[in-house]
Amino acid sequence: MAGTKTYQQVDRSFFDTTRFSFAVEVELDCSPEQLFTVFEDAHAWTVWADALKKVEWTSPKPFGPGATRTVTLPGGRVADEVFFAWERGKHMAFYFERGNMPLEAFAENYDVTDLGDGRCKLVWKVALIPTGAGKVLLPIFRPVMQWQLNGMMKSLQKYIGQQSFEGAMPAGAR
């Protein structure tokens, strides 16, 4: 990818220490295991996360810490991701290792809580350090970014609602 650079490697503390951190919480009509089945499906991301045009896992299943994938975003933007946490059904987190976006660092964290009855709660955090004009523009557009992230979670809710998971509970049992 043209203009590729290496980003700062981060860990879970990044979400609490960076100036630009966003969080969205949503309840979903699926079990934590079913949610991770969706997360493991490269194509599914491109359906519910409109910011992603292509997702390609570059490491084999089973996924775990150290798993990698490449994501393509609009405008020819590309990033190689490294998962630094993966506990299926509970938690996963990744950072951008390399890419062609004006960033110093970028990471996402997904915490999942089992609510019982085939439901779960997802807390999604996104954290970044922009470079260039983004340092000035992101504070101004922070509400727009939060709105976009909320919209993606609504899309995930809709996508989950359209799935028929093997072994899923009948609708009347929820």
C-alpha positions, 0 to 999 in steps of 0.5 A: 500500500502506498504511503504505508507507515507503522503505527504505535503498538498499544495495549488495553490501557490505551483506551483509558489514556488517549485523548480520543476515546469513544465507547458504545454499549449495546444489547444484542439478541444473540449469545456471546458465542454467536456474536463471536461467530459474526466477528470471525466472519470477514464478510459480515463486517462489511455488511454491518460496519459501513466503514469497512469495504473489505476484511481479510483474515491473514492468519488461520483459525482458531483466532487468538492473541496474535491473529492478524487481518487486513481491512480496506476502508473507503478512499483506498485506505488500508490497515493491517491489524494485530489482535492483542487480546482474544477470549472467544465469547468474552473479549477481543482487542486489536490495534493498527500495526501498519497503514496509510492513514494519518494516525499515530495509533488506532485500536478497538476493544470489544467486551462482551457480557452474557445476559442469559436467554440468548442475549449479550451486552457489547461494550465497544471502544475505539481509541486513536491518536490522529496526526496532521489536520486530524489533530485539529479536526477530530475535536470539532468532529467528535460528536459526528464520530460518536454518532457514526459509531452509534450507527454502526452498533445499530447496524450490528443489532439489525444484522444480528436480528437477520441471522438464524444461528444454529441452535438459537433459541426460538423467538418466543423463548427470549 
